[in-house]
Amino acid sequence: MQRNTLKSFQWSLFTALLRKVILFGVFLLIAKAITKEDLGIFREFSLVLGIFTSISFLGFKDLLIVKKDNTKALFQQLFLFSIIISLLTLVVLSFLAPMIGKYYKSDTLTKLIVNLSPLICLEILRIAVRSYYQKMLRFKLLSIIETINVVTYSSLIIIFYFFKLDITSLIMIFYFGNLVEFILLLSFESKLIKDTLVKIFTTELVKDFLTTYKTNYKFLLTATSNNLASQLITNLPVIILGILFNPTFIGIFYLANQLIGQPVVLACNSLGQVLFPTFTFMSKTEIYEKLRKFFNIVTLLAYPLFFLLVIYVINLVPMILGDKWNEALPIVAILAFPLASTMLMNPISSLPYVLELPHIEMIFMLVNLSLKSIAIYLGHFAGFETALIYYAITTVFIHLGFISLVTYLVNGNVFNTLLLIIIKAIPTLVFILIYNLLSNFHFGLNLTIMTTLVGVYLLIGYRRGFVQIRSNSK
């Protein structure tokens, strides 16, 4: 099982990186084609649909993944529930559209939500079917389908770029890719879908759903609360900054986050969707050993590579986009630190669920949400950048706190774990120091020197350290 899990992760990571390369180029086209305000509105629209989609499942999607038996029956109940709840959510979203637009100070956003709210039905049903693939550990096929999604809408964006690419066409293209993904998900499980559609809306299936809900209502309630808190935490800068600043600043934040955040998000999601079901088969001792190896790989290997990505973005993106997005460059540097700590925390965020302690994560999330909200609010008095600096510092400490929590839950040594992370992050901190000391050099020479130093470090580390980690895992 461990070897299959490793292969699944390697494939998922490879396709995730491929998608990132495609998305990076396409996103640069988008940034050149539309205004800062329109980019901010696009982010706000996708955020609204994402939050409504996440909380609409009321924890039932998580129940399907966690439960070890009756998978087909649970999926059929989930599919029935998804159809009903998607229609109800559509009505609620349409009703709330004016309030959401007023919140984000955008009449355009109101019109987009009213006209395009039926997309919420597609999103809910798509995520429901995806959860079955996750439960069945079909990560390779899932990653291929996700890549087809990205290639589809990326190709359309390139075509529309040479004709007319505005915010409405951008949204339609993006969700058309999701529609293609949904159709493919249905086609590869056609027998299951046919059996489900035959049974849908039958009295038996409705009764089974109600019984399952009554039996697991505590878990479902806790999972729903956690999912809502997780959505709010993940998207907190956009949510809070939407009150404090106009959509133009949201566009600046979104560009900066996309430029360096997408490889982090894609890699974390690829690993996280593998670890979530895989951890359910492990003991606490086995989980702790996997965590230590995971932290080693992230700090020793991923951090130096992420550092290179950040400095290349800061130095090369202005040559592509011009002066239009120069305000986003300081935000890139600020966001690099919370994104780095996200690499450690995000892939293991499912552990409280695995240990059947979701209430602990809920408490942690509420504290997390409160502290980050306060940090952004206090920082905004000194300006947009200061608000994000406060947010970044708070996020790093919160992520370390979560790592401490899960280490404690699996009976690991919290102090040694944190010390291990800090010590093995030192090489990357040294690279940051050297880069700043060479700031007066020509950017081309600076990038060449830093790339060489990181390359030599990784080569030495591979021969002396990473090989040993890999050997011990056999």
ZITAUR-V398670 format. One record per residue. N is the residue number from 1. BURIAL is # if it has 9 or more other C-alpha atoms within 8 Angstrom, else .. Layout:
# ZITAUR-V398670
n: <N	N>
burial: <BURIAL	BURIAL>
This chain:
# ZITAUR-V398670
n: <1	2	3	4	5	6	7	8	9	10	11	12	13	14	15	16	17	18	19	20	21	22	23	24	25	26	27	28	29	30	31	32	33	34	35	36	37	38	39	40	41	42	43	44	45	46	47	48	49	50	51	52	53	54	55	56	57	58	59	60	61	62	63	64	65	66	67	68	69	70	71	72	73	74	75	76	77	78	79	80	81	82	83	84	85	86	87	88	89	90	91	92	93	94	95	96	97	98	99	100	101	102	103	104	105	106	107	108	109	110	111	112	113	114	115	116	117	118	119	120	121	122	123	124	125	126	127	128	129	130	131	132	133	134	135	136	137	138	139	140	141	142	143	144	145	146	147	148	149	150	151	152	153	154	155	156	157	158	159	160	161	162	163	164	165	166	167	168	169	170	171	172	173	174	175	176	177	178	179	180	181	182	183	184	185	186	187	188	189	190	191	192	193	194	195	196	197	198	199	200	201	202	203	204	205	206	207	208	209	210	211	212	213	214	215	216	217	218	219	220	221	222	223	224	225	226	227	228	229	230	231	232	233	234	235	236	237	238	239	240	241	242	243	244	245	246	247	248	249	250	251	252	253	254	255	256	257	258	259	260	261	262	263	264	265	266	267	268	269	270	271	272	273	274	275	276	277	278	279	280	281	282	283	284	285	286	287	288	289	290	291	292	293	294	295	296	297	298	299	300	301	302	303	304	305	306	307	308	309	310	311	312	313	314	315	316	317	318	319	320	321	322	323	324	325	326	327	328	329	330	331	332	333	334	335	336	337	338	339	340	341	342	343	344	345	346	347	348	349	350	351	352	353	354	355	356	357	358	359	360	361	362	363	364	365	366	367	368	369	370	371	372	373	374	375	376	377	378	379	380	381	382	383	384	385	386	387	388	389	390	391	392	393	394	395	396	397	398	399	400	401	402	403	404	405	406	407	408	409	410	411	412	413	414	415	416	417	418	419	420	421	422	423	424	425	426	427	428	429	430	431	432	433	434	435	436	437	438	439	440	441	442	443	444	445	446	447	448	449	450	451	452	453	454	455	456	457	458	459	460	461	462	463	464	465	466	467	468	469	470	471	472	473	474>
burial: <.	.	.	.	#	.	.	#	#	.	#	#	#	.	#	#	#	#	#	#	.	#	#	#	.	#	.	#	#	#	#	.	#	#	.	#	#	#	#	#	#	#	#	#	#	.	#	.	#	.	#	#	#	#	#	#	#	#	#	#	#	.	#	#	#	#	.	.	.	.	#	.	.	#	#	#	#	#	#	#	#	#	#	.	#	#	#	.	#	#	.	.	#	#	.	.	#	.	.	#	#	#	#	#	#	#	.	.	#	#	#	#	#	#	.	.	#	.	.	#	#	#	#	#	#	#	.	#	#	#	#	#	#	#	#	.	.	#	#	#	.	#	#	#	#	#	#	#	#	#	#	#	#	#	.	#	#	#	.	#	#	.	.	.	#	.	#	.	.	#	#	.	#	#	#	#	#	#	#	#	#	#	.	#	#	#	.	.	.	.	.	.	#	.	.	#	.	.	.	#	.	.	.	.	#	#	.	#	#	.	.	.	#	.	.	.	.	.	#	#	#	#	#	#	#	#	#	#	#	#	#	#	#	.	#	#	#	#	#	#	#	#	#	.	#	#	#	#	#	#	#	#	#	#	#	#	#	.	#	#	#	#	#	#	.	#	#	#	#	#	#	#	#	#	#	#	#	#	#	#	.	.	.	.	#	.	#	#	.	.	.	#	#	.	#	#	#	#	#	#	#	#	#	#	#	#	#	#	#	#	#	#	#	#	#	.	#	#	.	.	#	#	.	.	#	.	.	#	#	.	#	#	#	#	#	#	#	#	#	#	#	#	#	#	#	#	#	#	.	#	#	#	#	#	.	.	#	#	.	.	#	#	.	#	#	#	.	#	#	.	#	#	#	.	#	#	#	#	#	#	.	.	.	#	#	#	#	#	#	#	#	#	#	#	#	#	.	#	#	#	.	#	#	#	.	#	#	#	.	#	#	#	.	#	.	.	#	#	.	#	#	.	.	#	#	.	#	#	.	.	#	#	.	.	#	.	.	.	#	.	.	.	.	.	.	#	#	.	.	#	#	.	.	#	.	.	.	#	.	#	#	#	.	.	#	#	#	.	#	.	.	.	.	.>
